[in-house]
Amino acid sequence: MSVSTEEFVVIGSSDPTVAVLGGSITLPCRVFPAMNVENMELRWFRSNFTEAVFIYQNQQEQREEQLPQYTGRTSLVKEFLTWGEAILHIHNVQAFDDGLYTCFFRKGSFYESANLELKVAGVGSAPQVHITGPEEDGVRVVCKASGWFPKPQVQWRALSEEKFLMFSETHVQNAEGLFSVEAALVVKHRSSRNVTCSLLNPILSQEKAMAIFIPAWSKAQLYADWRKEKFQPLSVTLDPESAHPNLAVSDEKSTVTWKNTTKDPGKHCSILGREGITSGRCYWVVEIRNGDRSEWSLGVCRGDVERTYWYQESPERGFWAVGQYLQYYCVYSNFVIPLSCRQVPHRVGVFLDLKEGDVSFYNMTDGSHMFSFPLASSSGALFPYFMLRSGDVSLTICSVVGGPAETPVPLNNLPSSLEEPVSLSGVGFNSVSGVDGALPGAECPLLPCSPEAMSP
């Protein structure tokens, strides 16, 4: 086939065209000098001529040679054909669309082409950060996210914005071409109690980040069983005078339910424990019935919080809580932080550490760490907090003083004792030492709550 470069040249875009996953994009292509190209053969293809993205011939679209991945997703902007412009429109952009394209014009025996680059970009889920266990001389923290394209850039930072340079990173690409990332960091410095995992899309320059507060630095402190040994068990008694009118309290003052489950109040209905805690280390365990089909939360709050009408459960407003919201296990902060536990948390342990200044939540079903909040130094007396919002749910305070308790996992090689008396401003506390037996140590396997990608 003879080629004459004197008839026309094909001009594409010299700069890459950026497309966002799920959106639409146009690939511009034109001939010079400008002329009517309605009667030409126009073709867009990938690396090979036969890998057709779109074919226009005899003034109509030809679909026989089109790659199946582009079926129903491409169209030609015909309004500009008389001006010599053939603009391809790609709908519902996929990761597969990323790469080089060739724009081809043929008139009789003469043809010319030009190359164009399409860069596809997509921002996936926000990273989910969890403590997964002790490792070496520190704490292992894992950051997970999914649905990113191209491969995101991962960065770990301390509260001081200092970057951690040593961490492991793995990526997996699914059938749609999207990347999942898992990055693990071993935090060894006691000063780095807050760390942030951030993911950056290098094309869009968009970042998503998540911070985590690391509650303690002894290896054993990551285990619920160790905490049960070193924290004073608190005999929590529900205070009926603090209860919302829609709530019913059992005679033993240990269980809270709805008075009428046929009507959904659609708002927070809460109750406090009688015990105001001002110092020391203590814990209590709450059993949740039908919690996976209801909305509820539990934790601690200040005594002066507003609970009369709708309110936000956030540390800024005096609440430190975890619970179930819209069928997801969540942490309540400035925004809802989703948690997805490997085992359903039928029992949740609340470990309040006023010496170190944090409150930690554990899934007592498997002993895994769920989340930890730092506490403000001016929090004052804190009260056990329980909230029901929807569903046939009940919250029951388990007997941790002189009653049945989960069997602790035997561990050893403990650090120095952290025992400290717990001071209460209310009644109902019975000081009893922890369960007898071997103390926990670093070799105990920790079963983590492993978060999946989701939008709250």
C-alpha positions in Angstrom: 0.0 0.0 0.0 1.5 3.3 -1.1 1.6 6.1 1.4 1.7 9.8 0.6 2.4 12.2 3.4 1.2 15.1 1.4 -2.5 14.4 1.7 -3.0 14.9 5.5 -1.5 14.2 8.8 -3.3 13.0 11.9 -2.9 14.9 15.1 -3.8 13.6 18.6 -3.3 15.0 22.1 0.4 15.5 23.0 -0.4 15.3 26.7 -2.0 12.2 28.4 -5.7 12.4 28.9 -6.8 11.6 32.5 -10.0 9.7 33.1 -11.7 8.9 36.5 -13.0 5.4 37.1 -16.6 5.1 36.3 -16.7 8.4 34.5 -16.7 9.4 30.8 -13.9 10.7 28.7 -13.3 11.9 25.1 -10.2 11.2 23.1 -9.6 14.0 20.6 -8.2 13.3 17.1 -8.1 15.4 13.9 -6.6 15.6 10.4 -4.6 18.5 9.1 -5.3 20.3 6.9 -9.0 20.3 8.0 -11.3 18.4 5.7 -14.5 16.4 5.7 -13.8 12.9 7.0 -17.3 11.5 6.9 -16.5 9.1 4.1 -13.2 7.9 5.6 -12.5 4.8 7.6 -11.8 5.8 11.2 -10.5 3.3 13.7 -9.2 3.5 17.3 -7.3 0.5 18.4 -4.9 -0.6 21.2 -1.5 -2.2 20.7 -2.6 -4.1 17.5 -4.7 -3.0 14.6 -7.1 -5.9 15.2 -7.7 -4.8 18.8 -10.4 -2.4 17.8 -11.9 0.0 20.3 -14.1 1.6 17.8 -14.5 1.4 14.0 -16.4 3.9 11.7 -16.7 2.9 8.1 -19.2 3.5 5.3 -20.7 6.3 7.5 -21.7 3.9 10.3 -20.3 2.1 13.3 -18.8 -1.4 12.6 -19.0 -3.7 15.6 -17.7 -7.1 14.2 -14.0 -6.5 15.2 -14.6 -4.5 18.4 -13.1 -5.8 21.5 -15.8 -7.1 23.8 -14.6 -5.0 26.7 -15.7 -1.9 24.8 -19.1 -3.1 23.6 -21.8 -0.5 24.5 -19.2 1.9 26.0 -17.9 3.8 23.0 -19.5 6.3 20.6 -18.3 8.8 18.0 -19.0 12.5 18.2 -20.2 12.9 14.6 -21.0 16.7 14.7 -17.3 17.6 14.0 -16.6 15.1 11.2 -17.1 17.7 8.5 -14.4 19.8 10.3 -11.9 16.9 10.2 -12.3 16.0 13.9 -13.1 12.5 15.0 -13.7 12.5 18.8 -14.1 9.1 20.6 -16.3 9.1 23.6 -15.7 6.3 26.2 -18.3 5.8 28.9 -18.0 4.1 32.3 -14.2 4.1 32.3 -12.6 0.9 33.6 -9.1 0.2 34.8 -8.7 -1.9 31.6 -9.0 1.4 29.5 -5.6 2.6 30.8 -2.8 2.8 28.3 -2.0 3.8 24.7 -4.5 4.2 21.9 -3.9 4.7 18.1 -6.2 7.0 16.1 -6.3 5.8 12.4 -7.7 7.5 9.3 -7.8 5.9 5.9 -8.8 7.6 2.6 -8.6 5.2 -0.3 -5.1 3.8 -0.3 -3.7 6.5 1.9 -3.7 6.3 5.7 -2.2 8.0 8.7 -2.4 7.6 12.4 -1.4 9.2 15.8 -1.0 7.9 19.3 -2.8 9.0 22.4 -2.3 8.1 26.0 -5.2 7.6 28.5 -4.4 7.5 32.2 -7.1 6.0 34.3 -7.3 6.9 38.0 -9.5 6.0 40.8 -9.5 6.7 44.5 -10.6 3.6 46.5 -11.7 3.1 50.1 -10.3 5.0 53.0 -7.6 3.1 54.7 -8.6 1.1 57.8 -5.9 0.9 60.5 -5.8 -1.7 63.2 -3.3 -3.0 65.8 -2.7 -6.7 65.0 -0.3 -7.7 67.7 3.1 -7.2 69.3 6.2 -7.8 67.2 9.9 -7.5 68.0 10.3 -4.5 70.3 7.1 -2.7 69.3 3.5 -2.9 68.1 2.5 -4.1 64.7 -0.1 -1.9 63.0 -1.7 -2.8 59.7 -3.3 -0.5 57.1 -5.7 -1.9 54.5 -7.6 -0.4 51.6 -9.1 -1.5 48.3 -10.5 -0.2 45.0 -7.5 2.0 44.0 -6.1 2.6 40.5 -3.3 2.8 39.8 -1.3 1.3 42.7 -1.5 3.9 45.5 1.5 5.4 47.2 1.5 4.5 50.9 3.0 6.6 53.7 3.1 6.2 57.4 3.5 9.4 59.6 3.8 10.1 63.3 1.9 12.9 65.0 4.9 15.1 64.4 4.5 14.5 60.7 7.8 12.5 60.7 7.7 9.8 58.1 8.3 6.1 58.9 10.5 4.7 56.1 10.7 1.1 57.1 7.4 -0.9 56.6 6.2 -3.8 54.5 3.7 -3.4 51.6 1.8 -5.8 49.5 -0.6 -5.2 46.6 -3.2 -7.4 45.0 -5.1 -6.7 41.7 -8.6 -8.0 41.3 -10.4 -9.2 38.1 -11.4 -5.6 37.4 -7.8 -4.4 37.7 -8.3 -2.5 40.9 -5.6 -2.6 43.6 -5.9 -3.6 47.2 -3.1 -2.7 49.5 -1.9 -3.9 52.9 0.9 -2.1 54.6 2.3 -3.2 58.0 4.4 -1.0 60.3 6.1 -2.0 63.5 6.0 1.1 65.8 8.9 0.9 68.2 9.1 4.4 69.7 7.0 5.2 72.8 6.6 8.8 71.7 4.7 7.6 68.5 1.4 6.8 70.2 -0.5 8.3 67.2 0.3 7.1 63.7 -1.4 7.9 60.4 -1.6 5.7 57.3 -2.2 7.7 54.1 -2.8 6.6 50.5 -2.1 8.9 47.6 -3.4 8.5 44.0 -0.3 9.8 42.1 -2.4 10.9 39.0 -5.2 12.7 40.8 -3.0 13.8 43.7 -5.9 12.8 46.0 -5.2 11.4 49.4 -7.1 9.4 52.0 -5.7 8.9 55.5 -6.6 7.3 58.8 -5.0 7.7 62.2 -4.9 5.3 65.1 -4.1 5.8 68.7 -1.9 3.1 70.2 -3.0 2.6 73.8 0.0 0.9 75.4 3.5 -0.1 74.7 4.0 -3.3 76.6 3.4 -6.3 74.3 1.0 -7.9 76.7 -1.2 -4.9 77.0 -2.6 -5.6 73.6 -4.4 -8.7 75.0 -7.8 -8.6 76.6 -6.8 -11.4 78.9 -3.7 -9.6 80.2 -5.8 -6.5 80.8 -8.3 -8.6 82.8 -5.4 -9.6 85.0 -4.1 -6.0 85.6 -7.3 -4.0 85.5 -9.7 -3.9 88.4 -13.0 -5.5 87.5 -15.8 -2.9 88.0 -19.2 -4.0 89.1 -21.3 -1.7 87.1 -24.9 -0.9 88.2 -27.3 0.8 85.8 -28.8 4.0 87.1 -32.6 4.1 86.3 -32.8 7.8 87.0 -30.4 8.5 84.1 -32.4 6.3 81.7 -34.4 7.6 78.7 -38.2 7.1 79.2 -38.3 4.5 76.4 -35.8 2.2 78.2 -36.6 -0.6 80.7 -34.1 -1.6 83.4 -34.1 -5.1 84.9 -34.6 -5.5 88.7 -30.9 -6.4 89.1 -30.0 -3.1 87.4 -27.8 -5.0 85.0 -29.8 -5.2 81.7 -31.4 -2.5 79.6 -34.0 -3.1 76.9 -36.9 -1.3 75.1 -40.2 -0.8 77.0 -42.0 -1.1 73.6 -40.2 -2.7 70.7 -43.1 -2.2 68.3 -42.2 1.5 67.7 -38.8 2.6 66.6 -38.0 5.9 68.4 -35.5 6.8 65.7 -33.2 8.6 68.2 -30.7 7.9 70.9 -32.1 6.4 74.1 -29.3 6.0 76.7 -28.6 5.2 80.3 -25.5 5.6 82.5 -23.9 3.5 85.2 -24.1 4.8 88.7 -20.3 4.6 89.1 -18.3 7.8 88.3 -14.7 6.8 87.7 -12.0 9.4 88.4 -8.7 7.5 88.5 -7.0 4.1 88.1 -7.6 1.2 85.8 -10.8 -0.7 85.6 -12.9 -2.8 83.1 -16.4 -4.2 82.6 -17.9 -6.5 80.0 -21.2 -6.0 78.2 -23.1 -8.8 76.5 -25.1 -7.7 73.4 -28.2 -9.7 72.4 -29.4 -9.3 68.8 -26.7 -6.7 68.4 -26.0 -7.6 64.8 -29.6 -6.7 63.8 -29.9 -3.5 65.8 -28.4 -0.1 66.4 -26.6 0.4 69.8 -23.4 1.7 71.3 -21.5 1.5 74.6 -18.5 3.0 76.2 -18.0 5.9 78.6 -19.1 9.5 78.8 -18.7 12.6 81.0 -21.3 13.2 83.6 -22.3 16.6 82.1 -23.0 15.5 78.6 -26.3 16.4 76.9 -28.5 13.3 76.3 -32.0 14.7 76.2 -32.4 15.1 72.4 -30.5 13.9 69.4 -26.8 14.2 70.0 -23.5 13.2 68.5 -21.4 10.5 70.2 -17.9 11.9 69.7 -15.0 12.6 72.1 -15.4 16.3 71.4 -18.8 16.1 73.0 -17.8 13.9 75.9 -18.5 10.4 74.5 -16.1 7.6 73.8 -18.1 4.7 72.3 -18.2 1.8 69.8 -21.3 0.1 68.5 -23.5 -1.0 65.6 -24.8 1.6 63.1 -26.6 1.0 59.8 -25.6 -2.7 60.0 -21.9 -2.0 60.5 -19.7 -2.1 63.6 -18.4 1.4 64.1 -16.3 3.7 66.2 -17.9 7.1 66.9 -15.6 10.1 66.5 -15.7 13.3 64.3 -16.9 10.8 61.6 -18.0 7.2 61.7 -15.1 4.8 61.5 -16.2 1.4 60.3 -15.0 -1.8 61.9 -15.5 -5.3 60.6 -14.6 -8.0 63.1 -13.6 -11.5 62.2 -16.0 -12.7 64.8 -19.3 -11.0 65.8 -18.6 -9.2 69.2 -21.4 -10.7 71.3 -19.4 -9.5 74.3 -17.4 -6.2 74.4 -14.9 -5.4 77.1 -14.4 -1.7 78.1 -11.0 -1.1 79.6 -10.7 2.4 81.1 -7.1 3.5 81.9 -7.1 6.9 83.5 -3.4 6.6 84.5 -2.3 6.4 80.8 -5.3 8.3 79.6 -7.1 6.0 77.2 -10.2 3.8 76.8 -9.9 0.6 74.8 -12.5 -1.8 73.5 -12.0 -5.5 73.0 -14.0 -8.2 71.4 -14.2 -10.6 74.3 -15.5 -13.4 72.0 -12.0 -13.8 70.6 -9.9 -11.5 72.8 -9.0 -9.1 69.9 -8.4 -5.4 70.2 -11.2 -3.4 68.5 -10.2 0.3 69.0 -8.7 2.7 71.5 -9.4 6.4 72.2 -7.0 8.8 73.9 -8.7 10.7 76.7 -8.4 14.4 77.4 -6.8 15.3 80.6 -9.8 17.4 81.6 -12.4 14.6 81.1 -13.3 14.6 84.8 -15.4 11.7 86.2 -16.4 9.2 83.5 -19.5 7.0 83.6 -20.3 3.7 81.9 -22.6 4.6 78.9 -25.1 2.4 77.1 -27.3 3.5 74.1 -30.1 1.7 72.2 -31.5 3.2 69.0 -33.4 0.5 67.1 -34.2 -3.2 67.0 -35.0 -5.8 69.6 -31.6 -5.4 71.3 -30.6 -5.7 75.0 -27.3 -4.8 76.7 -26.4 -6.8 79.8 -23.5 -6.1 82.2 -21.7 -9.4 82.7 -20.6 -10.4 86.2 -16.8 -9.9 86.3 -16.6 -9.7 90.1 -16.9 -13.2 91.7 -18.9 -14.5 88.7 -18.1 -16.5 85.6 -15.6 -15.0 83.3 -13.9 -15.9 80.1 -10.9 -18.2 80.6 -7.7 -16.2 80.3 -5.0 -17.4 77.9 -1.9 -18.4 79.9 1.0 -16.1 79.0 4.2 -15.1 80.7 7.1 -12.7 80.7 5.1 -9.7 81.9 6.5 -6.2 82.4 6.4 -4.6 85.8 3.0 -4.4 87.5 0.6 -1.6 86.5 -1.9 -2.3 89.2 -3.5 0.8 90.8 -6.6 1.3 92.9 -9.7 2.6 91.2 -11.4 5.7 92.7 -15.1 6.0 92.3 -17.5 8.9 92.9 -20.5 6.5 93.1 -21.4 3.2 94.7 -21.3 -0.4 93.5 -17.5 -1.0 93.2 -16.1 -4.1 94.8 -12.3 -4.3 94.7 -11.3 -7.8 93.8 -8.0 -9.0 92.4 -7.8 -10.5 89.0 -8.2 -14.2 88.0 -5.5 -16.4 89.4 -3.1 -18.1 87.0 -0.3 -17.5 84.7 0.0 -14.0 83.4 -0.2 -13.2 79.7 2.8 -12.5 77.5 3.8 -11.8 73.9 3.6 -15.3 72.5 -0.2 -15.4 72.7 -1.8 -15.2 69.3 -3.9 -12.1 68.9 -7.0 -12.4 66.7 -7.4 -9.0 65.0 -10.5 -7.2 63.9 -9.8 -7.1 60.2 -11.5 -4.1 58.5 -12.9 -4.4 54.9 -13.4 -1.5 52.4 -16.7 0.3 52.8 -18.3 3.6 52.8 -19.9 4.6 56.0 
